[in-house]
Amino acid sequence: MKACDFVGLLFLARDVAHSVHLNTRSFSKHTALNIFYDRIIGAADDFAEAYQGRHGLMGPITLHSAKKTANIIEFLEDSLKEIEDARYEVVDKSDSSLQQLIDNIIEIYLRTLYKLRFLA
Protein backbone atom coordinates (compact mmCIF):
# COMPACT_ATOMS: atom_id res chain seq x y z
CA MET A 1 0.00 0.00 0.00
CA LYS A 2 1.25 3.46 -0.86
CA ALA A 3 1.05 6.44 1.50
CA CYS A 4 -1.65 8.09 -0.64
CA ASP A 5 -3.80 4.94 -0.23
CA PHE A 6 -3.13 4.88 3.52
CA VAL A 7 -4.23 8.48 3.99
CA GLY A 8 -7.27 7.74 1.82
CA LEU A 9 -8.32 5.04 4.31
CA LEU A 10 -8.29 7.64 7.07
CA PHE A 11 -10.35 10.06 4.97
CA LEU A 12 -12.91 7.31 4.34
CA ALA A 13 -13.10 6.50 8.07
CA ARG A 14 -13.72 10.16 8.77
CA ASP A 15 -16.57 10.30 6.25
CA VAL A 16 -18.21 7.10 7.50
CA ALA A 17 -17.90 8.14 11.15
CA HIS A 18 -19.37 11.57 10.39
CA SER A 19 -22.29 10.03 8.52
CA VAL A 20 -23.08 7.60 11.37
CA HIS A 21 -22.60 10.43 13.89
CA LEU A 22 -25.36 12.42 12.18
CA ASN A 23 -27.74 9.45 12.02
CA THR A 24 -27.49 7.93 15.49
CA ARG A 25 -30.00 8.39 18.28
CA SER A 26 -27.39 7.55 20.92
CA PHE A 27 -25.81 10.64 22.48
CA SER A 28 -22.72 8.71 23.64
CA LYS A 29 -22.23 7.22 20.15
CA HIS A 30 -22.78 10.67 18.64
CA THR A 31 -20.11 12.14 20.92
CA ALA A 32 -17.57 9.30 20.47
CA LEU A 33 -17.81 9.53 16.69
CA ASN A 34 -17.52 13.31 16.78
CA ILE A 35 -14.23 12.99 18.68
CA PHE A 36 -13.07 10.30 16.24
CA TYR A 37 -13.69 12.25 13.05
CA ASP A 38 -12.22 15.44 14.51
CA ARG A 39 -9.06 13.68 15.66
CA ILE A 40 -8.54 11.30 12.72
CA ILE A 41 -8.28 14.11 10.18
CA GLY A 42 -5.66 15.91 12.27
CA ALA A 43 -3.72 12.65 12.63
CA ALA A 44 -4.00 12.00 8.87
CA ASP A 45 -2.69 15.48 8.18
CA ASP A 46 0.19 15.04 10.64
CA PHE A 47 1.15 11.75 8.99
CA ALA A 48 0.85 13.12 5.42
CA GLU A 49 2.96 16.19 6.16
CA ALA A 50 5.67 14.25 7.99
CA TYR A 51 5.72 11.54 5.31
CA GLN A 52 6.13 14.17 2.60
CA GLY A 53 8.84 15.89 4.64
CA ARG A 54 10.80 12.63 4.54
CA HIS A 55 9.88 11.18 1.11
CA GLY A 56 8.59 14.06 -1.00
CA LEU A 57 5.08 14.55 -2.31
CA MET A 58 2.94 11.41 -2.21
CA GLY A 59 0.61 12.47 -5.01
CA PRO A 60 -3.18 12.59 -5.03
CA ILE A 61 -4.91 10.96 -2.07
CA THR A 62 -6.84 7.83 -3.03
CA LEU A 63 -10.55 8.34 -2.38
CA HIS A 64 -11.98 5.01 -1.26
CA SER A 65 -15.64 4.11 -1.02
CA ALA A 66 -17.10 2.11 1.84
CA LYS A 67 -18.08 -1.48 1.13
CA LYS A 68 -20.27 -1.91 4.22
CA THR A 69 -21.01 0.70 6.87
CA ALA A 70 -24.17 -0.55 8.61
CA ASN A 71 -22.25 -1.47 11.77
CA ILE A 72 -19.78 1.27 12.73
CA ILE A 73 -17.88 -0.98 15.16
CA GLU A 74 -17.26 -3.59 12.44
CA PHE A 75 -16.30 -0.85 9.99
CA LEU A 76 -13.75 0.65 12.42
CA GLU A 77 -12.38 -2.80 13.34
CA ASP A 78 -11.91 -3.65 9.64
CA SER A 79 -10.34 -0.27 8.94
CA LEU A 80 -8.00 -0.65 11.93
CA LYS A 81 -6.93 -4.11 10.74
CA GLU A 82 -6.14 -2.69 7.31
CA ILE A 83 -4.03 0.06 8.88
CA GLU A 84 -2.15 -2.35 11.15
CA ASP A 85 -1.56 -4.82 8.31
CA ALA A 86 -0.21 -2.12 5.97
CA ARG A 87 1.84 -0.01 8.37
CA TYR A 88 5.24 -1.58 7.49
CA GLU A 89 4.44 -1.56 3.80
CA VAL A 90 3.63 2.17 3.91
CA VAL A 91 6.59 3.14 6.11
CA ASP A 92 9.76 1.22 6.89
CA LYS A 93 9.71 -0.35 10.35
CA SER A 94 12.91 1.50 11.31
CA ASP A 95 11.37 4.93 10.68
CA SER A 96 10.28 5.48 14.26
CA SER A 97 9.01 9.04 13.74
CA LEU A 98 6.49 8.02 11.07
CA GLN A 99 5.66 4.77 12.89
CA GLN A 100 4.86 6.82 16.00
CA LEU A 101 2.36 8.84 13.96
CA ILE A 102 0.75 5.58 12.85
CA ASP A 103 0.64 4.54 16.53
CA ASN A 104 -1.26 7.78 17.22
CA ILE A 105 -3.77 6.87 14.52
CA ILE A 106 -4.22 3.39 15.99
CA GLU A 107 -4.75 4.94 19.44
CA ILE A 108 -7.63 7.05 18.06
CA TYR A 109 -9.28 3.93 16.66
CA LEU A 110 -8.81 1.93 19.87
CA ARG A 111 -10.19 4.67 22.12
CA THR A 112 -13.21 5.08 19.86
CA LEU A 113 -13.85 1.34 19.78
CA TYR A 114 -13.71 1.26 23.58
CA LYS A 115 -16.27 4.07 23.82
CA LEU A 116 -18.58 2.48 21.25
CA ARG A 117 -18.39 -1.00 22.81
CA PHE A 118 -18.64 -0.12 26.49
CA LEU A 119 -20.02 3.41 26.87
CA ALA A 120 -22.60 3.70 24.09
Secondary structure as GFF3:
##gff-version 3
##sequence-region A 1 120
A	DSSP	alpha_helix	3	23	.	.	.	ID=ss1
A	DSSP	alpha_helix	27	55	.	.	.	ID=ss2
A	DSSP	alpha_helix	72	90	.	.	.	ID=ss3
A	DSSP	alpha_helix	96	118	.	.	.	ID=ss4
###
